């Protein structure tokens, strides 16, 4: 798809069609990187997205490893 580069204040920009935004699941922000001379936009997911669902369906019993981490000191202290 060919798009025009337009003036946006003192910068330049590209308008993305609504269908492209929806297909790529862009919301209010995107991660922009340059790879091999190409501009790559990647959708940014909300922080902790899906955590509640994962917790609701995940195991609820504490493992021995969980207990080790919970019992570990927060910082090295000299007694």
C-alpha positions in Angstrom: 0.0 0.0 0.0 1.4 3.4 -1.0 0.9 6.2 1.6 1.8 9.9 1.4 4.1 11.6 3.8 2.4 14.7 5.2 3.4 17.7 7.2 2.5 17.6 10.9 3.7 20.9 12.5 7.4 21.0 12.1 7.6 17.2 11.5 6.4 14.8 8.9 4.0 11.9 9.4 2.1 9.1 7.7 -1.6 8.5 8.1 -2.6 4.9 8.7 -6.0 3.8 7.4 -8.5 2.7 10.1 -8.5 -0.9 8.7 -4.7 -1.1 9.2 -5.0 0.2 12.7 -7.7 -2.3 13.6 -5.9 -5.2 11.9 -2.7 -4.5 13.8 -4.6 -3.8 17.0 -3.1 -0.3 17.5 -4.6 1.7 20.3 -3.1 5.0 21.6 0.6 4.1 21.3 3.1 2.1 19.2 6.7 1.1 19.5 8.7 2.5 16.6 12.0 0.9 15.6 14.3 1.1 12.6 15.5 -2.3 11.2 17.6 -2.6 8.1 16.5 0.9 6.9 12.8 0.1 7.5 10.4 1.7 9.9 8.6 -0.9 12.0 5.6 -0.1 14.2 4.6 -2.6 16.8 1.5 -2.3 19.0 2.1 -1.6 22.6 0.0 -3.7 24.9 -1.2 -2.4 28.2 1.0 -3.2 31.2 0.1 -6.3 33.0 -2.5 -7.1 30.2 -3.8 -10.6 30.8 -2.5 -11.0 34.3 -5.9 -11.3 35.9 -7.0 -13.9 33.5 -3.7 -15.9 33.9 -4.1 -15.8 37.7 -7.7 -16.8 37.5 -6.9 -19.9 35.5 -3.5 -20.7 36.9 -2.5 -23.0 39.7 -3.4 -21.8 43.1 -1.3 -24.0 45.3 2.0 -22.6 46.5 5.0 -24.7 45.4 8.3 -25.3 47.3 10.0 -22.8 45.0 7.4 -20.1 45.8 8.0 -20.7 49.5 11.8 -20.4 49.1 11.3 -17.0 47.4 8.8 -15.8 50.0 11.1 -16.8 52.8 14.2 -15.3 51.3 15.6 -12.1 52.9 14.9 -8.9 51.1 18.4 -7.6 51.5 21.7 -8.8 52.9 22.0 -7.8 56.5 24.7 -8.1 59.0 23.6 -9.3 62.4 
